[in-house]
Amino acid sequence: MNRIQLLRPDIPSADEVIPYLRQIDASRWYTNFGPLVNRLESRLASMLGSPAPAVVTTSSCTLGLELSLAALGLPAGARVLVPALTFVATAAAVLRAGLVPVLGDVDERTWLLNPEIARGTLDRLAIDCIMPVTTFGCRQPAGEWDQFSSETGLPVVIDAAGAFGNQDIGERTAVVFSFHATKALGIGEGGLVAARNQGWVERVRRLTNFGIDLSSGMSTAAGTNAKMSEYHAAVGLAALDRWPERKMNRQRLGAAYGRALLAHCPRIRLQSRPQDGSYTIMQLLLPDGVMASAVAAALRVRGIETRSWYQPLLDGHPAFSGCLVDRDIPVARTLAPRMLGVPFHLELDDGQIAYICTSLSEALHPG
Ligand SMILES: Cc1ncc(COP(=O)(O)O)c(C=O)c1O
């Protein structure tokens, strides 16, 4: 059996992108809010609700997160609660916006930092903003975050890097998506900031373009260059053309694969996440007492790639080791050493899924 790769990006082919590239040739407009970026933004916005929220594309989700925080106008050093179980980009965006990450715990079933956990942290620590994460694509409860934000007066910006197609936009809550090559709507590099607060989204847009106010030509805040180019928008438009089919295939594959894993290995647990979601990661929780590293080694021998996503927890990285940690995050610390991501992509076939399932079962019950 050949090696089974962990991920296989699913990006439009050159033939699918060419009609859009020809439009760039014709317009000779390559970046700076060109016609393809405008079209991509309006197609994405209309997919995110009716009425459509305000949106702005960015060159990555990480810059979208940083600029979203910057556009809130919090004082330097303000504290932002983030989950300890996330990709480093979440906390890096906070630090690069001149703010201070505080690491919070996650729910045992969904693996999310949810409003209830945030309320607990607020009882113990002063917090100025919350950045929950759609861990492994699992939707955050936007309505509950709206209520949280109304009650506490704190802004909430959801890092929804892996949840395009799954995450809705709240009334008060902003959302930032990633279009990195490995995401469900992959375009190479890119991101999207979406919210109902049009003025705030316009501030983010200005920050993506050096802080320049286009009506006066003056830079009104120290921005950066985080614009999406027309070339990335071309890939994005081609990706949207086939999105419904891809989304459905991911949903079906994820559900069937999850069932097969549980049938072969009833002692593992999967993340509790909505069945109608379209995911790009299959991270397992191994039985108590089983180390992910040992199972990963056994699967590697069988040609199966794995990765323990979001390991170590944020405070295990030198860049974030000094961060304030709420109550030493007991749930995240218990889950982390048992988490293991197995291959998940649209090219997996039934034979490979069966092989992964039996190999995992044998790795869990050696001899
Ligand atoms: C939770 C989270 N936030 C942010 C990012 C960064 O996204 P991007 O690569 O588009 O900057 C990722 C990337 O995987 C992520 O998983």
The ligand as an ORCA input file, in Angstrom:
! r2SCAN-3c Opt
* xyz 0 1
  C      -7.059     28.502     14.099
  C      -6.240     29.123     12.993
  N      -6.083     30.455     12.958
  C      -5.393     31.057     11.979
  C      -4.805     30.332     10.967
  C      -3.984     31.041      9.941
  O      -4.609     31.131      8.694
  P      -3.776     31.689      7.450
  O      -2.817     30.609      7.065
  O      -4.783     31.983      6.390
  O      -3.077     32.923      7.900
  C      -4.945     28.941     10.956
  C      -4.343     28.149      9.883
  O      -4.490     26.968      9.780
  C      -5.667     28.318     12.003
  O      -5.820     26.982     12.064
*
